[in-house]
Amino acid sequence: MNEKTIEQIPSETALFAALRRAIAHKEYHNDKFGPDYLAEIFLPASYRFFLRFKKVRENTKNKLAAFMPGVTEFIIARTAFFDGLFMEALKNQIPQIVLLGAGYDSRAYRFAESNRSTKIYELDALSTQNRKLKCLKAAQINIPVEVHFVPINFITESLSDVLEKAGCQYQERTLFLWEGVSYYLDCEAVDKTLGFASRSHRESVIAFDYTISVTEENMDDYFGAKELMESMKEHHENEALLFSVKPGEIESLLAERNLRMIAHMDHQAIEQKYLLDENGLLIGKMTGSFRLVCASPK
């Protein structure tokens, strides 16, 4: 990714994630698989119009699945995972939630009535943030007083400096949600983010998703991994997949950065927890290379 892409153009992958969440909400009509009823407000007007029609939704869903098999299912599971952490933090009145690369995250608005005192800091590039604010205004969504939009240049500015200026208290217990971001960063950027989290309050938690390293030799062992890599190269060249972790090495990677792993799920565990319907049947396989993890400072 180049500087112009990150800082001047709203994130394309964040928009497609919102599209997948919007389709899931309309298709499943329940909070387990389609809880994000606000996702569609971030879509272009033409998308919102056509998604009203079941046939169009089905065609769109099938096209997305052909390009990236299992990604929609992963995003359904990922949404549930991060929703759970967010709600738990509000319930326990954790002082702060920081969204690292917030994109079109809607949790601060979907769960506003459950927020009694938690401050929420949404960090993202100014271009994406400005578009999000316009969408919220157009949809007449009130921005809670607890929510703080914090623009950041991810290339030239440090997380600690930007958050401190925004009023975030470094010594306070914090939930860091790093959703749908790590694999688009280089190793240095990942190290900086994890290092930043490791210096926070010892009861803070950073939760994020990542991909395992997949080679030409074992690519076929992971459902959808080959198509994901090919589609990202062909259709999202400005947001390439850069960072991955070798299978079985995430705990040591975190430990080397002064973090202790407190929870981890591979694709099979994710499917079993988040993608089974009321009859215990899988609604669809997720892309096999994605993982979910939580860690705290040592």
N, C-alpha and C positions, 0 to 999 in steps of 0.2 A: 504494500500500500504506500502511496506517496502522500506528502503533506497536503496537497490540494484535495485529494480524495477524503482524507480523514476530517479535515477542518472546514471544507467549503461545500461538500456535497452530503446531504442527509443519507444516513446508512441505508443501503439497498437491502442488505440481509435482515436488518431490523424490520423493514417494511414487509418482507416476505414472511418473517416469523409472525407478525401481526395478522397477515392474511391467513396463515394456517390456523391461528387461534380463533379468528373470526369464523372460518369454515367449521371448525370443531364445535363452536358454540351453537351454530345454526343446525348442525347435523345431529348432535347428540342430545341437546335440550336437557342437560343435567350438569351439576356442579363437578362431577367426577372427571368427565372427559372434555367438557366445554364450558368452564366457569367464566371465561373472560368475555363478558358481555359488552365491554368497552373497546375491544380490539378493533372493531370495524370503523370506529370514528377516526382512526389514523390512516384509513385507506383512502385513495383517491375516489372522488364521487362516482366515477364510472364503475369502479370495482364494487362499491356499496350497492349500486343499482342492480347490477347483474347478479350479485350474490343473493338477491331476494329469491331467485328462481332455482328450484331444486336441481333441475337438469343442468344448469350452468355450474352450480356448485359441484355436482358430481363430475362434470367434465374437467373442471379446474383441479379438483382433488386428484383425479386420475392422471392428469398431465404432470402435476407436481410429483406424484408417486413414481411416474415413469422416469423423470429426471433424477430424483433423489429418493429411492425407495426407503421407507422407514423413518424419514425425517419428520413428517407430520406426527407420527406416533411418538417419536422421541420428544417433540415439542409439547405434545399433550402431557406426557409424563413429567417433563421438566417443569412445566407450568404448575402441576400439582405439587411437585417437590418444593419449589420455591414459595408457592402459596402457603404451604404448611409451615415453613420456617418463618415467613413474614407474620402469619397469624399468631404463631407461638410467641414471637417477640413482642407483639402488641399485647397479648394476653398477660405476659410476664412483665410488661411495662419496661422493656429494655430501653435505656435512654435514647439510643440512636440507631437508625438503620441507614446505611450508606449503599446506594445503588451505583456500582462501578460500571459505567457504560450503560445507562438506564434504558436507552432506546425508547421503545413505546411501551414500557412497563406501566401497567395501570393499577398496580396494587394499592398505591397511596390513595386512590380514588374509589376503587371497589371496596376497600376495607376501611374507609374513612370513619365510619360510625363506630368501629371497634377501637379506634386510636384515642386513648385518653391523654397521653402525654409524650409519646415517642416522637422525636424529631426525625424527619426523613430528608436526606440529602441526595438529590438526583444529579449525578455527574455525567456529563456527556459533552461531545463536541458542540459548539454553538450552533452549527448548521442544523443538526438533528434536533437539538433542544428548541430552537426557534420554530421549526415545523411542528413539533409536538405541542408547544404552547398555542400555536394558531389552531390546531385541531381541537384542543381542549376548549378554547374560547368559542369556536364555531359550534361545538356540541353543547355549549352552555354548562360545562362541567366546572364547578367551583373548585379552586385550588385551596385545600385546607391550609390553615395558618402554620401547621407543623411541617409543611413541605417547602423545601428550599431548592431552587434550581441553581446549580453550580456549573457554569460553563468552564471547560478545561481544554487546553491544547495538550493532548496526550504526548506530543513530541517534545515540547519545550518547557512544560510546567510539571512540578512535582505534586503528587497527591497530597502530601502532608501540608505543603504551603497553601494550596488551593482550599483545602478543607478547613485549615486554621482560619484563613481569612473569611470563610463563610460562616464561622462560628461553631464548627464542630469541635467538641472537647475530646482531645486525644486520650485523656486518662479515663474517660467514661466507657462503660461496657457497650459494645457495638456489634451489630450484625451487619457484615459486609456481604452483599449479594452481587456476585460476579457472573451474570448469566449470559451465555451465548457470546462470550468475548475472547476467552483465553486462546482459542485456536487460530484467531486472526492476528495474534501478536507474535513478535519475535521473542527469543529467549530472554533477551535483556529486559524487555518490557514486562514479561511475566515475572522475572526475578524482582524487579522493582516493586511490583504490586504485592507479591507475596512477602517481600521484605518489609514493606509498609505495614501490612496486616500483622506481621510477627512482632512489631514494636507497639502494638496497641494494648489495651487492657487485657490481662491474662485470661479473663473469662469471655473475651470477644470471640466471635466465630466468623470465619470466612467460608462461604459456600460457593462452589463453582462447578461448572461442567467442563469436561475436556475430552479430547480424543486420544486413543492409544495409537502408537506408531504402527502403521500397516505397511507391509512390504509387498512387492510384486509376487513373492512366493506364497504369502499367506493371505492375500487380499480376499480370495474367494471364501475364506473361512468366516468372514464377517459380513453378514447380510447388508447389502446396500453400500458397502464401503467404496467399492470400485466406482459405482455410478456417482456417488457423492463427490469423490475427488475429480472425476472427469467433468461433471457439471459445474463445479466451482471454477475450474480452470477455463471452461468455455463460456460460461454465462456470468460469472462474478469475478472477472480478472482483477478488479480493483480491491477486492476483499478476499485475498488468497488464504488458504489454510497453511499456516506457518508453524505453529507449535503443537507438539504431541509428546506423549510420554510412553516409553516402552512398557509393555504389559508387566504388571507386578512391581513397578518401580515408583509409583506415586508416593508411597509412604516414606521411602528414603529420600525422594526429592523434596518433600515437605520438611522432613527432619533436618536436611542440610540447610534449610532456610529458616530454621528455628521455629518450626510449626509442628504440632503433633496431630496426626490424623485421628478424628473422632468418629467418622462415619464414611463409608464408601460403598458404592453399588456399581456392579458391572451391568451389562445389558440384560442379562437373564434376571437378575434381582430387580432391576427397574421394571421389566415387563410384568413380573409376578406381583409387584406391589402396586403398580399404577395403571396397568393396561388390561386387567381382567374385568369382564362384565359381570352382571349379577348372577350369571350361571357358571362363573369361573372360566369362561372362554376368553381367549386372547382376542382383542379387537383388531390387532394387526401387529406384525413384527416391527420393531424399531431398528434403526441403523445400528449394526453391531459394534461399531467402534467408539460409541459415546459412553462416557462414564460420569457419575456424580460423586462429589466428595465434600466433606466438611472438615475444617481444621481450626485449631486454636493455638495461640502462642504457647510455647513451652514454659 
